[in-house]
Amino acid sequence: QSALTQPPSASGSPGQSVTISCTGTSSDVGGYNYVSWYQQHPGKAPKLIIYEVNKRPSGVPGRFSGSKSGNTASLTVSGLQAEDEADYYCNSYAGNNNCVFGIGTKVTVL
Amino acid sequence: EVLLVESGGGVVRPGTSLRLTCATAGFTFEDFALSWVRQVPGKGLEWVSGINWNGGRTGYSDSVKGRFTVSRGNAQRSVYLQMNSLRAEDTALYYCARGLGGSEFSFDSWGQGTLVTVPS
């Protein structure tokens, strides 16, 4: 159960797009379409923004999108806004009633 | 409104036990899986344990397997985490999180967490 690999940081100017990768193995990300993404602001609980690779919960803006290719999932935030500055985590089902989180990516809006 | 409220955290000595409770409201409790996720302050998220809707299926991370036990009481609308043989590395904020109906490890609602501190 090794943590999924994410870049420690990413940044972009308001209005630009930023993409965060989440790399696992064929036993987790690559093996199941159960990848989720969470946004966490300082001092707050995480918030689900993408589930099952590319689905958005009700209320999450359409500028958040997800995809997957092989063992790597990606989250794209288009039209960056100041409030998007936060930590982002991926997680994936890993079989046998287990799941694993990514190490997290800090997104900075320049 | 979906509510998850964790309790039971505290400061305990290494080797001792603690039981966390997650009390819930605002949804049909027996329809949902629940998990415990922890976070060392300033660090990342770590999934700890999960339990399906009827308690018939549980899972644990390698770091807590054999020491922690998850359970649920549908009548009490609560999920529990019994933590034994606590170690310094178990120090973290422990969140209770609800799994989506068709995707148990996509967590759509979270509590505010309860802090467990095990001094080394």
gemmi code that builds the backbone of each chain (N, CA, C; Angstrom):
import gemmi

chains = {
    "A": [
        ("GLN", (0.834, -1.192, 0.000), (0.000, 0.000, 0.000), (0.870, 1.244, 0.000)),
        ("SER", (1.557, 1.497, -1.077), (2.367, 2.704, -1.185), (1.499, 3.859, -1.637)),
        ("ALA", (1.783, 5.045, -1.085), (1.033, 6.232, -1.465), (1.181, 6.503, -2.968)),
        ("LEU", (0.130, 7.010, -3.565), (0.174, 7.382, -4.973), (1.064, 8.620, -5.136)),
        ("THR", (1.729, 8.692, -6.260), (2.690, 9.781, -6.493), (2.022, 10.988, -7.126)),
        ("GLN", (2.189, 12.111, -6.490), (1.722, 13.398, -7.024), (2.879, 14.383, -6.977)),
        ("PRO", (2.882, 15.368, -7.881), (3.899, 16.425, -7.758), (3.625, 17.223, -6.494)),
        ("PRO", (4.659, 17.632, -5.773), (4.431, 18.364, -4.526), (3.773, 19.721, -4.723)),
        ("SER", (3.979, 20.325, -5.880), (3.426, 21.647, -6.089), (3.078, 21.876, -7.552)),
        ("ALA", (2.174, 22.802, -7.793), (1.787, 23.243, -9.131), (1.287, 24.671, -8.999)),
        ("SER", (1.369, 25.405, -10.069), (0.931, 26.804, -9.993), (0.464, 27.301, -11.345)),
        ("GLY", (-0.294, 28.363, -11.311), (-0.765, 29.004, -12.522), (-1.351, 30.365, -12.199)),
        ("SER", (-1.452, 31.198, -13.193), (-2.037, 32.519, -13.021), (-3.552, 32.426, -13.138)),
        ("PRO", (-4.263, 33.390, -12.601), (-5.729, 33.390, -12.741), (-6.128, 33.270, -14.212)),
        ("GLY", (-7.112, 32.412, -14.471), (-7.580, 32.197, -15.827), (-6.861, 31.085, -16.570)),
        ("GLN", (-5.671, 30.730, -16.099), (-4.932, 29.647, -16.749), (-5.430, 28.286, -16.263)),
        ("SER", (-4.843, 27.233, -16.840), (-5.170, 25.866, -16.428), (-3.970, 25.240, -15.736)),
        ("VAL", (-4.257, 24.356, -14.816), (-3.206, 23.569, -14.175), (-3.660, 22.112, -14.148)),
        ("THR", (-2.730, 21.218, -14.399), (-3.016, 19.776, -14.388), (-2.118, 19.089, -13.386)),
        ("ILE", (-2.730, 18.247, -12.559), (-2.009, 17.510, -11.527), (-2.094, 16.029, -11.857)),
        ("SER", (-0.971, 15.337, -11.793), (-0.951, 13.902, -12.067), (-0.984, 13.100, -10.769)),
        ("CYS", (-1.424, 11.877, -10.899), (-1.535, 10.947, -9.771), (-1.158, 9.571, -10.300)),
        ("THR", (0.034, 9.112, -9.954), (0.556, 7.877, -10.538), (0.575, 6.749, -9.523)),
        ("GLY", (-0.005, 5.631, -9.928), (-0.017, 4.452, -9.075), (0.484, 3.252, -9.839)),
        ("THR", (-0.199, 2.141, -9.649), (0.187, 0.888, -10.305), (-1.049, 0.222, -10.900)),
        ("SER", (-0.836, -0.932, -11.489), (-1.958, -1.689, -12.042), (-2.831, -2.285, -10.948)),
        ("SER", (-2.344, -2.223, -9.698), (-3.119, -2.742, -8.563), (-4.048, -1.699, -7.959)),
        ("ASP", (-3.882, -0.467, -8.365), (-4.773, 0.572, -7.849), (-5.292, 1.437, -8.995)),
        ("VAL", (-4.624, 2.525, -9.302), (-5.131, 3.446, -10.334), (-5.418, 2.735, -11.643)),
        ("GLY", (-4.486, 1.927, -12.095), (-4.629, 1.270, -13.384), (-5.632, 0.132, -13.411)),
        ("GLY", (-5.971, -0.382, -12.238), (-6.821, -1.554, -12.172), (-8.298, -1.272, -11.979)),
        ("TYR", (-8.630, -0.058, -11.613), (-10.016, 0.267, -11.291), (-10.344, 1.687, -11.746)),
        ("ASN", (-11.606, 1.906, -12.099), (-12.054, 3.254, -12.415), (-12.665, 3.913, -11.176)),
        ("TYR", (-11.945, 3.800, -10.084), (-12.389, 4.372, -8.816), (-11.324, 5.331, -8.296)),
        ("VAL", (-11.023, 6.325, -9.100), (-10.095, 7.370, -8.690), (-10.911, 8.602, -8.334)),
        ("SER", (-10.592, 9.182, -7.188), (-11.269, 10.401, -6.725), (-10.240, 11.484, -6.475)),
        ("TRP", (-10.725, 12.718, -6.461), (-9.872, 13.875, -6.154), (-10.552, 14.722, -5.084)),
        ("TYR", (-9.723, 15.277, -4.202), (-10.216, 16.080, -3.088), (-9.443, 17.398, -3.048)),
        ("GLN", (-10.158, 18.432, -2.640), (-9.575, 19.746, -2.414), (-9.601, 20.012, -0.915)),
        ("GLN", (-8.495, 20.484, -0.364), (-8.449, 20.789, 1.061), (-7.833, 22.165, 1.294)),
        ("HIS", (-8.615, 23.042, 1.886), (-8.101, 24.346, 2.287), (-7.552, 24.244, 3.704)),
        ("PRO", (-6.625, 25.111, 4.076), (-5.999, 25.035, 5.404), (-7.019, 25.040, 6.527)),
        ("GLY", (-6.868, 24.089, 7.435), (-7.746, 24.007, 8.594), (-9.120, 23.441, 8.319)),
        ("LYS", (-9.341, 22.989, 7.092), (-10.654, 22.460, 6.719), (-10.573, 20.983, 6.379)),
        ("ALA", (-11.732, 20.329, 6.424), (-11.808, 18.940, 5.984), (-11.730, 18.891, 4.456)),
        ("PRO", (-11.260, 17.785, 3.907), (-11.221, 17.646, 2.442), (-12.629, 17.704, 1.844)),
        ("LYS", (-12.673, 18.090, 0.560), (-13.941, 18.163, -0.178), (-13.788, 17.350, -1.452)),
        ("LEU", (-14.728, 16.468, -1.715), (-14.706, 15.647, -2.927), (-15.020, 16.514, -4.144)),
        ("ILE", (-14.162, 16.480, -5.160), (-14.414, 17.261, -6.372), (-14.522, 16.399, -7.640)),
        ("ILE", (-13.981, 15.196, -7.609), (-14.083, 14.259, -8.732), (-14.173, 12.855, -8.154)),
        ("TYR", (-15.044, 12.017, -8.727), (-15.080, 10.615, -8.340), (-15.212, 9.756, -9.595)),
        ("GLU", (-14.892, 8.482, -9.445), (-14.924, 7.543, -10.586), (-14.249, 8.167, -11.816)),
        ("VAL", (-13.073, 8.657, -11.596), (-12.149, 9.203, -12.611), (-12.555, 10.576, -13.118)),
        ("ASN", (-13.838, 10.725, -13.534), (-14.198, 11.953, -14.250), (-15.588, 12.486, -13.937)),
        ("LYS", (-16.181, 12.029, -12.846), (-17.524, 12.504, -12.506), (-17.438, 13.586, -11.439)),
        ("ARG", (-18.286, 14.594, -11.586), (-18.294, 15.692, -10.624), (-19.524, 15.614, -9.738)),
        ("PRO", (-19.326, 15.703, -8.415), (-20.491, 15.777, -7.531), (-21.282, 17.058, -7.802)),
        ("SER", (-22.532, 17.019, -7.437), (-23.371, 18.198, -7.575), (-22.740, 19.386, -6.848)),
        ("GLY", (-22.712, 20.527, -7.526), (-22.194, 21.739, -6.906), (-20.736, 22.032, -7.207)),
        ("VAL", (-20.017, 21.075, -7.760), (-18.613, 21.304, -8.114), (-18.560, 21.932, -9.508)),
        ("PRO", (-17.858, 23.038, -9.654), (-17.829, 23.740, -10.947), (-17.261, 22.879, -12.068)),
        ("GLY", (-17.734, 23.125, -13.277), (-17.310, 22.357, -14.437), (-15.867, 22.578, -14.840)),
        ("ARG", (-15.204, 23.565, -14.216), (-13.796, 23.781, -14.585), (-12.866, 22.759, -13.923)),
        ("PHE", (-13.423, 21.910, -13.077), (-12.679, 20.784, -12.529), (-12.998, 19.549, -13.375)),
        ("SER", (-11.970, 18.895, -13.895), (-12.202, 17.710, -14.709), (-11.129, 16.668, -14.412)),
        ("GLY", (-11.490, 15.400, -14.630), (-10.567, 14.311, -14.359), (-10.458, 13.371, -15.542)),
        ("SER", (-9.336, 12.669, -15.599), (-9.117, 11.687, -16.653), (-8.143, 10.639, -16.137)),
        ("LYS", (-7.958, 9.594, -16.937), (-7.021, 8.535, -16.561), (-6.464, 7.873, -17.815)),
        ("SER", (-5.191, 7.553, -17.752), (-4.549, 6.783, -18.804), (-3.571, 5.820, -18.145)),
        ("GLY", (-3.847, 4.540, -18.309), (-2.982, 3.541, -17.683), (-2.965, 3.689, -16.178)),
        ("ASN", (-1.778, 3.789, -15.622), (-1.632, 3.875, -14.170), (-1.600, 5.301, -13.648)),
        ("THR", (-1.902, 6.263, -14.503), (-1.849, 7.674, -14.108), (-3.193, 8.357, -14.319)),
        ("ALA", (-3.688, 8.972, -13.265), (-4.892, 9.804, -13.340), (-4.470, 11.264, -13.298)),
        ("SER", (-5.341, 12.121, -13.791), (-5.024, 13.551, -13.828), (-6.240, 14.379, -13.446)),
        ("LEU", (-5.977, 15.478, -12.783), (-6.994, 16.478, -12.460), (-6.594, 17.763, -13.153)),
        ("THR", (-7.527, 18.343, -13.901), (-7.283, 19.627, -14.545), (-8.221, 20.670, -13.957)),
        ("VAL", (-7.654, 21.784, -13.579), (-8.441, 22.926, -13.131), (-8.287, 24.012, -14.191)),
        ("SER", (-9.365, 24.289, -14.880), (-9.337, 25.305, -15.944), (-9.832, 26.639, -15.385)),
        ("GLY", (-9.382, 27.732, -15.996), (-9.857, 29.039, -15.542), (-9.585, 29.244, -14.054)),
        ("LEU", (-8.328, 29.058, -13.666), (-7.953, 29.149, -12.258), (-8.507, 30.400, -11.583)),
        ("GLN", (-8.983, 30.198, -10.366), (-9.458, 31.324, -9.560), (-8.709, 31.319, -8.231)),
        ("ALA", (-8.719, 32.450, -7.574), (-7.971, 32.582, -6.324), (-8.387, 31.533, -5.306)),
        ("GLU", (-9.672, 31.207, -5.280), (-10.152, 30.242, -4.287), (-9.747, 28.807, -4.593)),
        ("ASP", (-9.135, 28.584, -5.740), (-8.649, 27.237, -6.075), (-7.316, 26.943, -5.395)),
        ("GLU", (-6.727, 27.964, -4.794), (-5.459, 27.729, -4.085), (-5.730, 26.855, -2.870)),
        ("ALA", (-5.151, 25.656, -2.888), (-5.444, 24.649, -1.871), (-4.529, 23.455, -2.091)),
        ("ASP", (-4.645, 22.468, -1.205), (-3.991, 21.179, -1.403), (-4.969, 20.242, -2.101)),
        ("TYR", (-4.452, 19.436, -3.022), (-5.271, 18.487, -3.769), (-4.716, 17.075, -3.591)),
        ("TYR", (-5.629, 16.155, -3.310), (-5.253, 14.761, -3.097), (-6.065, 13.868, -4.024)),
        ("CYS", (-5.409, 12.849, -4.560), (-6.132, 11.805, -5.273), (-6.242, 10.596, -4.339)),
        ("ASN", (-7.198, 9.732, -4.617), (-7.204, 8.419, -3.978), (-7.765, 7.406, -4.948)),
        ("SER", (-7.461, 6.166, -4.717), (-7.890, 5.091, -5.590), (-8.233, 3.859, -4.786)),
        ("TYR", (-9.238, 3.132, -5.243), (-9.477, 1.811, -4.696), (-8.266, 0.949, -5.053)),
        ("ALA", (-7.867, 0.081, -4.097), (-6.664, -0.722, -4.308), (-6.937, -2.203, -4.117)),
        ("GLY", (-8.217, -2.605, -4.207), (-8.557, -4.008, -4.064), (-8.619, -4.454, -2.618)),
        ("ASN", (-9.273, -5.594, -2.365), (-9.333, -6.182, -1.020), (-9.793, -5.179, 0.038)),
        ("ASN", (-10.816, -4.405, -0.312), (-11.404, -3.452, 0.630), (-10.392, -2.454, 1.171)),
        ("ASN", (-9.485, -2.022, 0.302), (-8.488, -1.041, 0.682), (-8.493, 0.118, -0.287)),
        ("CYS", (-8.039, 1.257, 0.174), (-7.792, 2.347, -0.746), (-6.520, 3.068, -0.334)),
        ("VAL", (-6.019, 3.872, -1.232), (-4.755, 4.569, -0.992), (-4.879, 6.004, -1.498)),
        ("PHE", (-4.297, 6.915, -0.755), (-4.281, 8.328, -1.136), (-2.961, 8.694, -1.795)),
        ("GLY", (-2.989, 9.770, -2.557), (-1.772, 10.379, -3.059), (-1.128, 11.229, -1.983)),
        ("ILE", (0.112, 11.645, -2.241), (0.861, 12.412, -1.244), (0.441, 13.868, -1.182)),
        ("GLY", (-0.336, 14.304, -2.161), (-0.863, 15.659, -2.134), (-0.070, 16.631, -2.987)),
        ("THR", (-0.776, 17.595, -3.559), (-0.171, 18.648, -4.380), (-0.681, 19.995, -3.915)),
        ("LYS", (0.244, 20.895, -3.642), (-0.155, 22.251, -3.252), (-0.258, 23.104, -4.508)),
        ("VAL", (-1.441, 23.615, -4.764), (-1.666, 24.474, -5.925), (-1.641, 25.933, -5.491)),
        ("THR", (-0.800, 26.696, -6.155), (-0.676, 28.126, -5.881), (-1.196, 28.914, -7.067)),
        ("VAL", (-2.030, 29.886, -6.786), (-2.513, 30.786, -7.834), (-1.662, 32.047, -7.764)),
        ("LEU", (-0.898, 32.265, -8.825), (0.100, 33.325, -8.831), (-0.519, 34.726, -8.874)),
    ],
    "B": [
        ("GLU", (-29.264, 17.914, 6.109), (-27.818, 18.113, 6.023), (-27.088, 16.904, 6.608)),
        ("VAL", (-26.118, 16.414, 5.863), (-25.302, 15.290, 6.337), (-24.338, 15.784, 7.407)),
        ("LEU", (-24.339, 15.101, 8.551), (-23.438, 15.455, 9.647), (-22.655, 14.227, 10.097)),
        ("LEU", (-21.347, 14.423, 10.260), (-20.472, 13.405, 10.825), (-19.688, 14.086, 11.940)),
        ("VAL", (-19.768, 13.554, 13.152), (-19.105, 14.179, 14.292), (-18.254, 13.136, 15.007)),
        ("GLU", (-16.945, 13.353, 14.961), (-16.006, 12.439, 15.608), (-15.780, 12.846, 17.062)),
        ("SER", (-15.515, 11.848, 17.889), (-15.169, 12.106, 19.290), (-14.291, 10.975, 19.790)),
        ("GLY", (-13.696, 11.185, 20.963), (-12.905, 10.136, 21.584), (-11.407, 10.326, 21.524)),
        ("GLY", (-10.964, 11.350, 20.807), (-9.532, 11.596, 20.729), (-8.970, 12.087, 22.053)),
        ("GLY", (-7.653, 12.133, 22.140), (-7.009, 12.612, 23.353), (-5.537, 12.300, 23.339)),
        ("VAL", (-4.896, 12.540, 24.478), (-3.477, 12.245, 24.644), (-3.357, 10.946, 25.430)),
        ("VAL", (-2.685, 9.969, 24.851), (-2.550, 8.664, 25.496), (-1.109, 8.190, 25.411)),
        ("ARG", (-0.721, 7.311, 26.323), (0.641, 6.781, 26.330), (0.808, 5.678, 25.297)),
        ("PRO", (2.004, 5.515, 24.775), (2.253, 4.406, 23.841), (1.882, 3.075, 24.469)),
        ("GLY", (1.292, 2.213, 23.632), (0.907, 0.888, 24.087), (-0.497, 0.800, 24.640)),
        ("THR", (-1.124, 1.947, 24.844), (-2.485, 1.946, 25.392), (-3.526, 1.963, 24.274)),
        ("SER", (-4.803, 2.045, 24.667), (-5.911, 1.943, 23.715), (-6.785, 3.186, 23.750)),
        ("LEU", (-7.523, 3.355, 22.675), (-8.460, 4.461, 22.554), (-9.575, 4.026, 21.616)),
        ("ARG", (-10.780, 4.495, 21.858), (-11.902, 4.181, 20.974), (-12.485, 5.477, 20.437)),
        ("LEU", (-12.479, 5.600, 19.128), (-13.077, 6.753, 18.477), (-14.504, 6.431, 18.052)),
        ("THR", (-15.354, 7.444, 18.110), (-16.741, 7.307, 17.677), (-17.048, 8.366, 16.632)),
        ("CYS", (-17.794, 7.967, 15.626), (-18.298, 8.903, 14.630), (-19.822, 8.824, 14.668)),
        ("ALA", (-20.440, 9.854, 15.177), (-21.900, 9.930, 15.229), (-22.409, 10.650, 13.983)),
        ("THR", (-23.497, 10.150, 13.433), (-23.963, 10.694, 12.156), (-25.425, 11.122, 12.220)),
        ("ALA", (-25.801, 11.953, 11.260), (-27.191, 12.389, 11.130), (-27.402, 12.890, 9.709)),
        ("GLY", (-28.657, 12.943, 9.302), (-28.995, 13.578, 8.042), (-29.008, 12.692, 6.823)),
        ("PHE", (-28.830, 11.377, 7.010), (-28.891, 10.458, 5.873), (-29.262, 9.065, 6.380)),
        ("THR", (-29.620, 8.174, 5.457), (-29.990, 6.807, 5.816), (-28.707, 6.036, 6.104)),
        ("PHE", (-28.375, 5.933, 7.373), (-27.064, 5.443, 7.803), (-26.743, 4.074, 7.210)),
        ("GLU", (-27.707, 3.164, 7.221), (-27.428, 1.787, 6.816), (-27.231, 1.635, 5.308)),
        ("ASP", (-27.374, 2.703, 4.559), (-27.164, 2.636, 3.111), (-25.725, 2.936, 2.697)),
        ("PHE", (-24.886, 3.351, 3.631), (-23.581, 3.871, 3.261), (-22.423, 3.191, 3.973)),
        ("ALA", (-21.315, 3.032, 3.222), (-20.047, 2.637, 3.813), (-19.400, 3.854, 4.468)),
        ("LEU", (-18.548, 3.591, 5.445), (-17.839, 4.662, 6.134), (-16.384, 4.268, 6.315)),
        ("SER", (-15.540, 5.273, 6.337), (-14.109, 5.036, 6.521), (-13.536, 6.007, 7.548)),
        ("TRP", (-12.368, 5.630, 8.057), (-11.561, 6.523, 8.878), (-10.322, 6.905, 8.067)),
        ("VAL", (-10.055, 8.190, 8.038), (-8.896, 8.730, 7.320), (-8.153, 9.626, 8.302)),
        ("ARG", (-6.837, 9.508, 8.358), (-6.099, 10.338, 9.309), (-5.124, 11.270, 8.597)),
        ("GLN", (-4.748, 12.302, 9.312), (-3.848, 13.299, 8.748), (-2.981, 13.877, 9.864)),
        ("VAL", (-1.692, 13.641, 9.747), (-0.749, 14.304, 10.639), (-0.790, 15.791, 10.307)),
        ("PRO", (-0.935, 16.681, 11.281), (-1.009, 18.112, 10.993), (0.123, 18.566, 10.075)),
        ("GLY", (-0.250, 19.209, 8.975), (0.731, 19.688, 8.012), (1.177, 18.657, 6.994)),
        ("LYS", (0.631, 17.423, 7.100), (1.021, 16.350, 6.185), (-0.182, 15.875, 5.385)),
        ("GLY", (-0.008, 14.769, 4.677), (-1.036, 14.286, 3.770), (-2.079, 13.391, 4.430)),
        ("LEU", (-3.047, 12.976, 3.613), (-4.121, 12.096, 4.062), (-3.691, 10.651, 3.976)),
        ("GLU", (-4.129, 9.854, 4.945), (-3.872, 8.418, 4.934), (-5.154, 7.683, 5.285)),
        ("TRP", (-5.616, 6.827, 4.381), (-6.773, 5.984, 4.680), (-6.362, 4.962, 5.728)),
        ("VAL", (-7.209, 4.792, 6.745), (-6.896, 3.911, 7.860), (-7.725, 2.638, 7.817)),
        ("SER", (-9.051, 2.805, 7.682), (-9.934, 1.645, 7.763), (-11.285, 2.014, 7.194)),
        ("GLY", (-12.014, 0.980, 6.726), (-13.347, 1.211, 6.206), (-14.255, 0.039, 6.504)),
        ("ILE", (-15.560, 0.311, 6.475), (-16.556, -0.718, 6.748), (-17.737, -0.501, 5.820)),
        ("ASN", (-18.258, -1.596, 5.267), (-19.352, -1.447, 4.313), (-20.681, -1.220, 5.037)),
        ("TRP", (-21.771, -1.193, 4.302), (-23.051, -0.748, 4.846), (-23.563, -1.596, 5.996)),
        ("ASN", (-23.296, -2.894, 5.959), (-23.858, -3.755, 7.004), (-22.794, -4.326, 7.938)),
        ("GLY", (-21.563, -3.858, 7.788), (-20.490, -4.334, 8.654), (-19.903, -5.665, 8.225)),
        ("GLY", (-20.373, -6.197, 7.110), (-19.914, -7.513, 6.680), (-18.560, -7.507, 5.991)),
        ("ARG", (-18.105, -6.336, 5.624), (-16.826, -6.215, 4.942), (-16.040, -5.059, 5.543)),
        ("THR", (-14.824, -5.347, 5.958), (-13.959, -4.296, 6.522), (-12.601, -4.328, 5.835)),
        ("GLY", (-11.878, -3.231, 5.939), (-10.533, -3.155, 5.386), (-9.657, -2.297, 6.269)),
        ("TYR", (-8.350, -2.555, 6.211), (-7.402, -1.829, 7.045), (-6.125, -1.546, 6.246)),
        ("SER", (-5.509, -0.425, 6.553), (-4.207, -0.173, 5.962), (-3.174, -1.078, 6.642)),
        ("ASP", (-2.086, -1.330, 5.966), (-1.046, -2.186, 6.526), (-0.512, -1.613, 7.834)),
        ("SER", (-0.527, -0.294, 7.967), (0.063, 0.342, 9.140), (-0.748, 0.125, 10.416)),
        ("VAL", (-2.014, -0.275, 10.292), (-2.840, -0.454, 11.493), (-3.423, -1.859, 11.598)),
        ("LYS", (-3.234, -2.680, 10.574), (-3.818, -4.032, 10.564), (-3.334, -4.806, 11.775)),
        ("GLY", (-4.276, -5.440, 12.458), (-3.942, -6.209, 13.649), (-3.992, -5.404, 14.932)),
        ("ARG", (-4.037, -4.091, 14.825), (-4.085, -3.227, 16.023), (-5.405, -2.470, 16.121)),
        ("PHE", (-5.977, -2.109, 14.982), (-7.211, -1.326, 14.966), (-8.364, -2.207, 14.494)),
        ("THR", (-9.565, -1.923, 15.007), (-10.769, -2.635, 14.594), (-11.884, -1.626, 14.355)),
        ("VAL", (-12.492, -1.716, 13.176), (-13.606, -0.843, 12.844), (-14.909, -1.609, 13.022)),
        ("SER", (-15.938, -0.918, 13.483), (-17.249, -1.537, 13.639), (-18.309, -0.449, 13.472)),
        ("ARG", (-19.538, -0.875, 13.382), (-20.625, 0.082, 13.256), (-21.856, -0.396, 13.985)),
        ("GLY", (-22.653, 0.543, 14.449), (-23.919, 0.236, 15.090), (-25.003, 0.984, 14.339)),
        ("ASN", (-25.748, 0.277, 13.530), (-26.744, 0.953, 12.705), (-27.861, 1.563, 13.552)),
        ("ALA", (-28.170, 0.914, 14.657), (-29.204, 1.473, 15.528), (-28.732, 2.789, 16.163)),
        ("GLN", (-27.438, 2.893, 16.420), (-26.865, 4.088, 17.038), (-26.429, 5.113, 15.984)),
        ("ARG", (-26.498, 4.721, 14.707), (-26.051, 5.571, 13.612), (-24.594, 5.996, 13.821)),
        ("SER", (-23.787, 5.089, 14.282), (-22.398, 5.418, 14.602), (-21.435, 4.374, 14.068)),
        ("VAL", (-20.234, 4.843, 13.790), (-19.133, 3.950, 13.434), (-18.015, 4.170, 14.447)),
        ("TYR", (-17.281, 3.106, 14.745), (-16.290, 3.132, 15.805), (-14.926, 2.684, 15.272)),
        ("LEU", (-13.887, 3.164, 15.911), (-12.539, 2.693, 15.616), (-11.852, 2.394, 16.941)),
        ("GLN", (-11.692, 1.107, 17.211), (-10.963, 0.669, 18.399), (-9.491, 0.609, 18.055)),
        ("MET", (-8.701, 1.400, 18.753), (-7.272, 1.495, 18.465), (-6.485, 0.943, 19.641)),
        ("ASN", (-5.792, -0.147, 19.419), (-4.982, -0.784, 20.461), (-3.497, -0.643, 20.143)),
        ("SER", (-2.681, -0.868, 21.148), (-1.216, -0.827, 20.987), (-0.780, 0.431, 20.247)),
        ("LEU", (-1.253, 1.559, 20.717), (-0.982, 2.820, 20.022), (0.491, 3.170, 20.035)),
        ("ARG", (0.919, 3.770, 18.932), (2.316, 4.151, 18.734), (2.391, 5.653, 18.469)),
        ("ALA", (3.582, 6.197, 18.604), (3.782, 7.621, 18.336), (3.353, 7.974, 16.911)),
        ("GLU", (3.590, 7.048, 15.981), (3.251, 7.325, 14.582), (1.754, 7.286, 14.297)),
        ("ASP", (0.948, 6.949, 15.293), (-0.513, 7.025, 15.141), (-1.034, 8.429, 15.464)),
        ("THR", (-0.161, 9.297, 15.929), (-0.560, 10.675, 16.227), (-1.057, 11.356, 14.969)),
        ("ALA", (-2.296, 11.821, 14.990), (-2.899, 12.438, 13.811), (-4.290, 12.954, 14.146)),
        ("LEU", (-4.841, 13.720, 13.218), (-6.251, 14.085, 13.244), (-6.995, 12.976, 12.514)),
        ("TYR", (-7.981, 12.381, 13.152), (-8.719, 11.269, 12.574), (-10.077, 11.761, 12.087)),
        ("TYR", (-10.286, 11.634, 10.784), (-11.551, 11.998, 10.164), (-12.404, 10.753, 9.931)),
        ("CYS", (-13.707, 10.940, 10.088), (-14.699, 9.975, 9.640), (-15.218, 10.480, 8.296)),
        ("ALA", (-15.377, 9.574, 7.321), (-15.785, 9.993, 5.987), (-16.795, 9.004, 5.419)),
        ("ARG", (-17.814, 9.516, 4.760), (-18.853, 8.687, 4.167), (-18.517, 8.352, 2.726)),
        ("GLY", (-18.665, 7.081, 2.364), (-18.435, 6.669, 0.985), (-19.672, 6.876, 0.131)),
        ("LEU", (-19.449, 7.213, -1.120), (-20.558, 7.358, -2.049), (-21.284, 6.030, -2.201)),
        ("GLY", (-22.561, 6.095, -2.534), (-23.371, 4.886, -2.621), (-22.770, 3.802, -3.503)),
        ("GLY", (-22.340, 4.165, -4.708), (-21.834, 3.147, -5.610), (-20.326, 3.097, -5.687)),
        ("SER", (-19.671, 3.867, -4.838), (-18.216, 3.998, -4.909), (-17.721, 4.242, -3.495)),
        ("GLU", (-17.558, 3.150, -2.747), (-17.384, 3.237, -1.299), (-16.163, 4.012, -0.859)),
        ("PHE", (-15.168, 4.131, -1.739), (-13.939, 4.811, -1.353), (-13.817, 6.187, -1.987)),
        ("SER", (-14.936, 6.732, -2.427), (-15.041, 8.142, -2.796), (-15.814, 8.799, -1.674)),
        ("PHE", (-15.168, 9.695, -0.956), (-15.718, 10.193, 0.294), (-16.361, 11.558, 0.099)),
        ("ASP", (-17.688, 11.575, 0.157), (-18.403, 12.793, -0.184), (-18.778, 13.650, 1.006)),
        ("SER", (-18.638, 13.129, 2.204), (-18.896, 13.918, 3.409), (-17.868, 13.557, 4.457)),
        ("TRP", (-17.393, 14.571, 5.164), (-16.345, 14.387, 6.154), (-16.753, 15.093, 7.457)),
        ("GLY", (-16.280, 14.547, 8.569), (-16.404, 15.263, 9.828), (-15.281, 16.274, 9.959)),
        ("GLN", (-15.197, 16.880, 11.110), (-14.135, 17.854, 11.367), (-12.918, 17.228, 12.033)),
        ("GLY", (-13.030, 15.973, 12.422), (-11.869, 15.266, 12.948), (-11.745, 15.304, 14.457)),
        ("THR", (-11.053, 14.307, 14.991), (-10.720, 14.257, 16.408), (-9.229, 13.951, 16.518)),
        ("LEU", (-8.530, 14.676, 17.354), (-7.073, 14.592, 17.419), (-6.617, 13.529, 18.408)),
        ("VAL", (-5.774, 12.646, 17.927), (-5.154, 11.619, 18.764), (-3.661, 11.934, 18.864)),
        ("THR", (-3.172, 12.000, 20.094), (-1.761, 12.294, 20.316), (-1.152, 11.191, 21.167)),
        ("VAL", (-0.109, 10.579, 20.639), (0.618, 9.541, 21.354), (2.059, 10.019, 21.469)),
        ("PRO", (2.432, 10.625, 22.585), (3.794, 11.148, 22.731), (4.822, 10.043, 22.673)),
        ("SER", (5.941, 10.335, 22.063), (6.999, 9.317, 21.958), (7.872, 9.281, 23.196)),
    ],
}
model = gemmi.Model(1)
for chain_id, residues in chains.items():
    chain = gemmi.Chain(chain_id)
    for i, (resn, *xyz) in enumerate(residues, 1):
        res = gemmi.Residue()
        res.name, res.seqid = resn, gemmi.SeqId(i, " ")
        for name, pos in zip(("N", "CA", "C"), xyz):
            atom = gemmi.Atom()
            atom.name, atom.element = name, gemmi.Element(name[0])
            atom.pos, atom.b_iso = gemmi.Position(*pos), 0.0
            res.add_atom(atom)
        chain.add_residue(res)
    model.add_chain(chain)
structure = gemmi.Structure()
structure.add_model(model)
structure.setup_entities()
